[in-house]
Structures are given as structure tokens and as C-alpha cells.
Amino acid sequence: MSAVSGDSKRITTHKLQEMKKAGEKIAMLTAYDFSMARILDRAGIDVLLVGDSASNVMAGHETTLPITLDQMIYHASSVIRGVQKALVVVDLPFGTYQGNSKEALNSAIRIMKETGAHGVKMEGGDEVLDSVSRIVRAGIPVMGHLGLMPQSIYKYGTYTVRAKEEKEAEKLLSDAKLLQEAGCFSLVLEKIPASLATRVAGSLEIPVIGIGAGNGVDGQVLVTHDMLGLTYEFHPRFLRRYLNLFEEISHAVGAYVQDVKSRDFPNEKEQY
């Protein structure tokens, strides 16, 4: 299912590059399972990220750190079976690439071979440059990630906006250029000033996708559970909710419970 042979509708890394050059915005969302991936793919999403945010929204952890490589492979394998068009990128989870570049390559190879995904995503700039270069040289597409990096949340101590100060902003811009030179096909910028994100996108040839980074970038990404209103407690400024599924599902389940207890379900037409 993940092959691109003969399918001109398949989104590829090359297609994303063409979209940037043409000024066409890139739409990206997260996916962790077959059913949701199939819906998102058929709705026309360009890129699906099998994010380590599964640690939060699927497993209930406070951070993204606990999720394992095996768990990411499970989620990615489920997603890829539901996709016919979208480019599928998988987060390398915390601890699978920061140690050394050989470990990073082995982690990326496992994801590509065992899931059928189309690329991996890594957080960090010059700190992970050796790993990025080694993975790219092996023929595996890499998406970078700068700004707020959830895998480093204990270092930051807060989820506040990053790179507001000039020193951090200049390092981010430098890291973005280094990642491009190392061969990254795209870059995610999370929760940084819109003016800086616009500057980064304008200085790079590769597509820049933002989350909480304004509208001057080449595309946007949100966590699907947030966008659909399944995670009702989360209210950052950058989030636009397109549905309130928490309430809708709660009402539906409540109606089902009431129908079962009142013996209204199943009725005569709903039984054999």
C-alpha cells in the first residue's frame, strides 16, 4: 500500500517541494490507527504524522517520553494500512536517536522496514545532525523539528513559546539551515513567533510546516484529537477546533445507555 509506483496521486517528498514552489499550502495531521488514517486520507490530507503524541492522546501519559519504538511501529503499521494517498511520516521516539548515529539509523531502518512508512521525524538541530546525515545517506527521508521540542520538555520546564530572544532565534535559524544542508526534506516549527517562522520559511528551499508558528510558513499541522475536540482540556491559542467530539460522543453514549436500560434497544427491527 505504501508503494508509489504508477500512482500520480500519491504525495511524495518531491510533491511537497513542488507545493512549496507553487505556493500551495501543505495540510498535515496526526494519525495513530487504521480507522482514523483512512478517514483523514480520503478527506484529502497531504501528510499524516504518526506522532509520539500518541503517548499523550492514546496512552494517557503526561509527556511524549514514555512511548517506545515498538509502540511507534505498531501505530505506524496500523496507519499505513489505511492510507492510499498521504505521505506518512513517523516520529522517532525519545531515546532512539539521541545517543549515537548508528542507533539512530537502526531505529529509522526498523520503522521503514516494519511499517512501510515514507519517512521519519526527529527533534533537534546541530545536536542530532550526525544522526540526521547518517539516516539520509541511507536513503531514508527525514523531517526535522525545531522550536518547542516536546521530547526536551524537562529541559525547558515549560511549554511556553520558544525563540523569543534573539540568541535562541538565531540558533534556530542556523539549525534550520544545517538540517536542510544535511538533507532534511521538510521542517516542523512548533510554537515560535510568527515573524521568526516566516523568516525561516523564506530562507529555506525545503517546506516548513508550522504548529503555533503563524501563517507565513508552507503548511500547518495539528494533533487530530485536538482539532476534532476529543481532548477537551487543551486550549492553546494556535488550536482551532473544527468539532467537539467529546460532547457529541458523550451524548451518543448516554443515549445508548438510556436505550439499553429502558429496553428500547434493540427493538424488533434490530433483532433476528
SULHU-V134409 format. One record per residue. N is the residue number from 0. PHI is phi in whole degrees, 0 to 359 (none if undefined). OMEGA is omega in whole degrees, -180 to 180 (NA if undefined). Layout:
BEGIN
{{N PHI OMEGA} {N PHI OMEGA}}
END
This chain:
BEGIN
{{0 none -176} {1 272 -178} {2 291 -179} {3 254 -174} {4 301 173} {5 73 -177} {6 252 -177} {7 290 -179} {8 275 -179} {9 296 175} {10 279 179} {11 237 176} {12 299 177} {13 295 178} {14 298 178} {15 298 177} {16 297 178} {17 296 179} {18 297 177} {19 298 -179} {20 299 -178} {21 275 -178} {22 78 178} {23 271 -177} {24 291 -178} {25 258 179} {26 256 -176} {27 226 176} {28 222 176} {29 271 174} {30 209 -177} {31 227 -177} {32 213 -176} {33 299 -173} {34 297 -180} {35 292 179} {36 300 180} {37 296 178} {38 297 -177} {39 296 180} {40 296 -179} {41 289 178} {42 280 174} {43 104 180} {44 294 -179} {45 277 -176} {46 229 172} {47 249 177} {48 258 170} {49 278 -170} {50 275 172} {51 290 170} {52 298 171} {53 304 177} {54 301 179} {55 276 -167} {56 277 180} {57 259 -175} {58 252 176} {59 83 178} {60 285 180} {61 287 -179} {62 231 178} {63 274 -171} {64 295 -173} {65 291 -172} {66 294 -175} {67 259 177} {68 297 178} {69 300 179} {70 293 177} {71 296 178} {72 296 177} {73 300 -179} {74 297 -178} {75 295 178} {76 297 178} {77 294 -179} {78 295 -174} {79 299 179} {80 288 179} {81 260 -171} {82 246 175} {83 241 -174} {84 238 -169} {85 294 170} {86 282 -177} {87 251 180} {88 244 -175} {89 241 174} {90 293 165} {91 283 -174} {92 286 -180} {93 306 177} {94 92 -177} {95 254 -179} {96 212 -177} {97 287 -174} {98 291 178} {99 201 -173} {100 290 178} {101 293 177} {102 297 179} {103 299 179} {104 297 180} {105 299 178} {106 295 -179} {107 295 179} {108 297 179} {109 301 -180} {110 299 -177} {111 294 -177} {112 285 -172} {113 268 -178} {114 242 -174} {115 82 180} {116 292 -172} {117 252 180} {118 177 179} {119 235 177} {120 237 -178} {121 225 177} {122 268 174} {123 120 -180} {124 249 -176} {125 298 -180} {126 296 -177} {127 244 -173} {128 298 179} {129 298 179} {130 293 178} {131 301 -177} {132 299 -178} {133 293 179} {134 292 179} {135 297 180} {136 298 178} {137 280 177} {138 94 -179} {139 257 179} {140 295 -179} {141 237 171} {142 258 179} {143 274 -179} {144 207 180} {145 229 -177} {146 94 173} {147 290 -179} {148 242 -174} {149 304 179} {150 292 179} {151 252 -173} {152 299 -179} {153 288 174} {154 287 179} {155 289 -177} {156 81 -178} {157 198 177} {158 262 -177} {159 289 -179} {160 301 -180} {161 262 172} {162 61 175} {163 281 179} {164 272 -173} {165 300 -177} {166 297 179} {167 291 179} {168 296 -180} {169 292 176} {170 295 179} {171 298 179} {172 297 178} {173 295 179} {174 298 180} {175 299 179} {176 291 178} {177 295 179} {178 295 177} {179 296 180} {180 296 180} {181 285 175} {182 112 177} {183 302 -180} {184 272 -178} {185 197 -177} {186 216 173} {187 261 174} {188 244 -176} {189 246 169} {190 51 174} {191 231 179} {192 304 -177} {193 301 -179} {194 296 178} {195 291 179} {196 299 177} {197 298 179} {198 297 180} {199 296 -179} {200 300 -180} {201 287 -177} {202 264 -179} {203 250 174} {204 271 -180} {205 274 -180} {206 295 177} {207 245 -177} {208 248 -174} {209 251 167} {210 221 -173} {211 70 -177} {212 232 176} {213 80 -173} {214 254 -179} {215 268 179} {216 258 -172} {217 270 179} {218 186 -178} {219 227 174} {220 225 172} {221 224 170} {222 284 -174} {223 304 -180} {224 298 177} {225 286 -177} {226 297 -180} {227 269 176} {228 77 175} {229 279 177} {230 263 -169} {231 286 -176} {232 277 -170} {233 266 -175} {234 224 177} {235 288 -178} {236 299 -174} {237 282 -174} {238 272 169} {239 252 179} {240 270 -180} {241 265 175} {242 212 171} {243 237 -175} {244 291 177} {245 302 -180} {246 289 -177} {247 296 179} {248 293 178} {249 300 179} {250 295 -180} {251 296 180} {252 294 178} {253 299 178} {254 294 178} {255 298 179} {256 301 -179} {257 296 -180} {258 294 178} {259 294 -176} {260 290 179} {261 271 -179} {262 67 176} {263 283 178} {264 241 -3} {265 275 175} {266 270 -175} {267 296 -180} {268 282 -176} {269 252 177} {270 221 -175} {271 255 NA}}
END
